[in-house]
């Protein structure tokens, strides 16, 4: 399975995300009301058979295109969970590296 957030970054930013960018994306996903289908498929699971679709600005990528409500993609719960796990792992790895650095100095 491809890395969800690497693909998003390649598409939007053309670079890997740092911790600050991941936290910003997490907040954006948690507060988004409208989503385009590209972002919806990237961060959620389409959970209905029929959606209300209209032209407006996507709350995730900021592009104006056909959008629907995030509830149609299960409120991005799968993407939010994966992103939270990435953030937690990155923090844990950072703390481990700091501890190893302190041990080497002593």
C-alpha positions in Angstrom: 0.0 0.0 0.0 1.3 3.4 -0.9 2.1 6.0 1.8 -0.9 8.2 2.0 0.8 11.4 3.0 3.8 11.0 0.8 1.5 10.9 -2.2 -0.4 13.9 -1.0 2.9 15.8 -0.6 4.1 14.8 -4.0 0.9 16.0 -5.5 0.6 19.2 -3.6 4.0 20.3 -2.3 6.5 18.1 -4.3 8.4 17.4 -1.1 8.1 15.2 2.1 6.3 16.8 5.0 8.0 17.8 8.3 6.3 17.5 11.7 4.9 21.0 11.6 3.4 20.4 8.2 1.9 17.1 9.3 0.3 18.8 12.3 -1.1 21.6 10.0 -2.6 18.9 7.7 -4.1 17.1 10.6 -5.8 20.2 11.8 -7.0 20.9 8.3 -8.5 17.4 8.0 -10.1 17.6 11.4 -11.8 20.9 10.6 -12.7 20.5 6.9 -16.3 20.6 6.0 -16.0 20.4 2.2 -13.7 18.3 0.1 -13.0 17.6 -3.5 -13.1 14.0 -4.6 -9.3 13.9 -5.1 -8.7 14.8 -1.4 -11.6 12.7 -0.3 -10.1 9.6 -1.9 -6.7 10.4 -0.6 -7.7 10.8 3.0 -11.0 9.1 3.5 -13.2 6.3 2.3 -16.2 7.0 0.2 -19.1 5.9 2.4 -22.3 6.8 0.5 -23.9 5.9 -2.8 -25.0 9.4 -3.7 -23.5 12.8 -2.9 -24.5 16.4 -3.2 -21.9 17.9 -5.5 -21.3 21.6 -6.3 -18.5 23.8 -7.5 -16.6 25.5 -4.6 -13.3 25.7 -2.8 -12.0 22.5 -1.2 -11.2 22.9 2.5 -8.2 20.6 2.1 -6.3 21.5 -1.0 -7.8 25.0 -1.6 -8.7 24.4 -5.2 -12.0 25.3 -6.7 -13.6 22.3 -8.2 -16.6 19.9 -7.7 -16.8 19.2 -4.0 -19.0 17.4 -1.5 -19.1 17.2 2.3 -16.4 15.3 4.3 -19.1 13.1 5.8 -19.3 11.4 2.4 -15.7 10.3 3.0 -16.3 9.2 6.7 -14.9 12.6 7.9 -11.4 11.5 6.8 -11.1 9.2 9.9 -8.8 6.8 8.1 -6.4 9.6 7.0 -6.6 11.3 10.4 -5.7 8.1 12.2 -2.8 7.4 9.9 -1.5 10.9 10.2 -1.7 10.8 14.0 0.3 7.6 14.0 2.9 9.2 11.7 3.2 12.2 14.0 3.4 9.9 17.1 6.1 7.8 15.5 8.1 10.8 14.3 8.0 12.3 17.9 9.1 9.0 19.3 12.0 8.6 16.9 13.1 12.2 17.6 13.1 11.6 21.3 15.1 8.3 20.8 17.7 10.1 18.7 18.0 12.9 21.4 18.6 10.3 24.1 21.2 8.5 22.0 23.0 11.8 21.4 23.1 12.6 25.1 24.5 9.2 25.9 27.2 9.6 23.3 28.2 13.0 24.8 28.5 11.6 28.3 
